[in-house]
């Protein structure tokens, strides 16, 4: 299995050379700690699971999940057209997973909405990049290179609550949300009646002024999901190279009823 996955990944990189640096570690290793969220979740989840990947980008989660949860099902949500060819390639060539592609954004309502696509696609968001950021150390450099200049486009937004109902899905083992500041809206669109269908939530939280918005906090998340979930782990921490402050993290929340079953 390992040889097969390596072979397929090398083919993926050959076909799309721009993806190579997106599957490595982010930045200088002395500024981050990575505990590998899927290795952590493998200890408490069954081998064959259902994953919702909200903000799939170019398939980083697909590759990770294929290593730790082969033969599982993953539902991917990604509105950026430039990412879709790469996701289709993975669907057609990585046969260790059942990959379901949805080229929609996810939020709190089913509607058309303006989305800001960045040349560096993993920074695309419903929010605009804050080009006056003092903490985003390379902002001036990237602005000159036009790497972080965004293009507005209209996308179709759906809610996870409506998707669960349409697909008749009653169990989600991992809900991964990486939507560049839009996590609160994604969670609101699940609707409280569906939260107990989810065992774990992996969510990225941004703490610096990357976007023109107020960042989501632990309190913001816990107001939405505290009835059903508790914080289980901080699986990734990235520190600001200049100020040594925390720029962003990956947090894992676990369903309280599921937690009782694994103790």
C-alpha positions in Angstrom: 0.0 0.0 0.0 2.8 2.5 0.9 4.5 1.9 -2.5 1.3 2.4 -4.3 0.5 5.6 -2.6 4.0 7.0 -3.1 3.9 6.1 -6.8 0.5 7.9 -7.2 1.7 10.9 -5.3 4.8 11.3 -7.5 2.6 11.1 -10.5 0.4 13.8 -9.0 3.4 16.1 -8.4 4.7 15.5 -12.0 1.3 16.4 -13.5 0.9 19.5 -11.2 4.4 20.8 -10.2 2.9 23.7 -8.3 1.5 21.4 -5.6 4.9 20.2 -4.3 5.5 22.9 -1.7 1.8 22.7 -0.6 2.3 19.2 0.9 5.4 20.0 2.9 5.6 21.7 6.3 4.6 25.3 6.5 7.6 27.6 6.9 10.7 27.1 9.1 10.3 24.1 11.5 11.5 26.1 14.5 8.2 28.2 14.2 5.7 25.3 14.3 4.7 22.2 16.2 2.8 19.5 14.3 1.3 16.6 16.2 -0.4 15.1 13.1 -4.1 15.3 13.7 -5.0 12.2 11.7 -2.5 10.1 13.5 -4.1 11.4 16.7 -7.6 10.6 15.5 -6.6 7.1 14.3 -6.3 6.2 18.0 -10.0 6.8 18.7 -11.8 6.2 15.4 -12.5 3.0 13.4 -10.4 2.1 10.4 -13.1 2.8 7.9 -14.7 6.2 8.4 -16.7 9.1 6.8 -14.9 12.4 6.5 -16.2 15.8 5.5 -13.4 18.0 4.1 -14.7 21.6 4.0 -12.1 23.7 2.2 -10.3 20.9 0.3 -8.0 23.2 -1.7 -5.8 20.9 -3.8 -6.4 17.7 -1.8 -4.0 17.9 1.1 -6.6 16.2 3.4 -7.3 13.5 0.8 -3.6 12.5 0.8 -3.4 12.5 4.6 -6.6 10.5 5.0 -5.5 7.9 2.5 -2.5 7.1 4.7 -4.3 6.7 8.0 -7.9 5.7 6.9 -7.7 3.8 3.6 -11.0 2.5 2.2 -12.9 5.3 3.9 -15.3 7.8 2.3 -14.5 11.5 2.0 -16.8 14.3 0.9 -14.8 17.3 -0.4 -16.1 20.9 -0.7 -14.1 23.4 -2.8 -15.4 26.3 -4.9 -12.1 27.5 -6.4 -12.0 26.3 -10.1 -8.2 26.2 -10.2 -8.2 23.5 -7.5 -10.8 21.3 -9.2 -8.6 19.7 -11.8 -6.3 18.5 -9.1 -9.2 17.1 -7.0 -10.6 15.3 -10.0 -7.1 13.7 -10.7 -7.0 12.4 -7.1 -10.5 11.0 -7.4 -9.6 9.2 -10.6 -6.2 7.9 -9.4 -6.3 7.4 -5.7 -8.5 4.3 -5.5 -7.8 3.6 -1.8 -10.6 6.1 -0.9 -14.2 6.7 -2.0 -13.9 10.4 -3.0 -17.1 12.5 -3.4 -16.4 16.0 -5.0 -18.6 19.0 -4.4 -17.6 22.2 -6.2 -19.5 24.4 -3.8 -18.6 26.7 -0.9 -20.1 25.9 2.5 -21.7 28.4 4.9 -24.8 29.2 6.9 -27.3 29.6 4.0 -28.0 28.0 0.6 -27.4 30.9 -1.8 -25.1 32.6 -4.3 -22.4 34.7 -2.6 -19.2 36.7 -3.5 -16.0 34.8 -2.8 -12.5 36.2 -3.0 -10.2 34.0 -5.0 -6.5 34.4 -4.4 -3.6 33.6 -6.8 -2.3 31.6 -3.8 -5.4 29.5 -3.7 -5.1 28.3 0.0 -5.6 31.9 1.0 -8.9 32.2 -0.9 -11.8 33.1 1.4 -15.2 34.9 1.7 -13.1 37.6 3.4 -10.6 39.9 1.7 -6.9 39.8 2.6 -5.9 42.6 4.9 -3.2 44.3 2.9 -2.5 46.6 5.9 -1.6 43.7 8.2 1.3 44.4 10.5 1.6 40.8 11.6 1.6 39.1 8.2 5.3 39.7 7.8 5.6 39.1 4.1 2.5 41.2 3.1 4.4 44.0 1.4 6.7 41.6 -0.5 3.7 39.5 -1.7 1.6 42.5 -2.5 4.3 43.7 -4.9 4.4 40.3 -6.5 0.6 40.3 -6.6 0.5 36.9 -4.9 -2.2 37.9 -2.5 -4.3 40.1 -4.7 -7.8 38.6 -4.8 -10.4 38.3 -7.5 -14.1 38.4 -6.5 -16.4 35.8 -8.0 -19.9 34.5 -7.4 -20.0 31.0 -6.0 -22.8 28.6 -5.0 -22.9 28.2 -1.2 -24.6 25.3 0.5 -25.1 24.3 4.2 -23.9 21.0 5.6 -27.3 20.6 7.2 -29.0 20.5 3.8 -26.2 18.2 2.4 -26.6 15.7 5.2 -30.3 15.6 4.6 -30.0 15.3 0.8 -27.4 12.5 1.0 -29.2 10.8 3.9 -25.9 10.8 5.9 -26.3 10.1 9.7 -22.7 9.7 10.7 -19.6 11.8 10.1 -16.5 10.6 11.9 -14.3 13.7 11.0 -15.5 17.1 10.0 -12.5 19.1 8.9 -13.0 22.9 8.4 -10.3 25.1 6.9 -12.2 28.0 5.4 -9.9 30.9 6.1 -11.9 32.7 8.8 -15.4 31.4 7.7 -15.5 28.5 10.1 -18.3 30.1 12.3 -20.7 30.3 9.3 -19.9 26.7 8.3 -20.7 25.5 11.8 -24.0 27.5 11.9 -25.1 25.8 8.7 -24.9 22.3 10.3 -27.9 23.1 12.5 -27.9 21.9 16.1 -30.0 18.9 15.4 -27.2 17.4 13.2 -24.3 18.0 15.6 -24.7 14.6 17.3 -24.2 13.0 13.9 -20.5 14.2 14.0 -17.9 12.4 16.2 -15.0 14.9 15.8 -14.4 18.4 14.4 -11.0 19.6 13.2 -10.9 23.3 12.7 -8.3 25.9 11.9 -8.3 29.0 14.0 -6.4 32.2 12.8 -5.3 34.6 15.5 -3.5 37.3 13.4 -4.9 40.0 11.2 -4.7 38.2 7.9 -8.3 39.1 6.7 -10.5 42.2 7.0 -12.6 40.6 9.7 -12.7 39.8 13.4 -11.0 36.4 13.9 -13.0 33.5 15.4 -12.0 32.5 18.9 -12.3 29.5 21.1 -15.3 31.2 22.7 -17.0 31.7 19.4 -16.7 28.0 18.5 -17.8 26.8 21.9 -20.9 29.0 21.9 -22.0 27.1 18.8 -21.0 23.5 19.8 -20.4 23.4 23.5 -23.6 21.4 24.2 -22.3 18.5 22.2 -18.5 18.9 22.0 -15.4 19.5 24.1 -11.9 20.4 23.2 -9.8 17.3 22.7 -6.4 18.4 21.3 -4.4 21.2 19.8 -2.7 19.3 16.9 -0.8 22.1 15.2 0.6 25.4 16.3 2.3 28.0 14.1 4.2 30.9 15.8 4.9 34.3 14.2 8.6 34.3 13.3 9.1 37.9 14.4 6.8 38.3 17.5 6.7 34.7 18.7 2.9 35.0 19.0 0.6 32.3 17.8 -0.6 32.9 14.2 -2.9 29.9 13.8 -3.7 26.5 15.2 -5.6 23.3 14.4 -8.0 22.3 17.2 -9.8 19.0 17.5 -13.2 18.9 19.2 -14.7 15.6 20.3 -18.4 14.7 20.6 -19.2 14.2 24.3 -21.4 11.2 23.8 -18.7 9.5 21.6 -16.1 10.3 24.3 -18.1 8.3 26.8 -17.9 5.3 24.5 -14.1 5.3 24.2 -13.3 5.7 27.8 
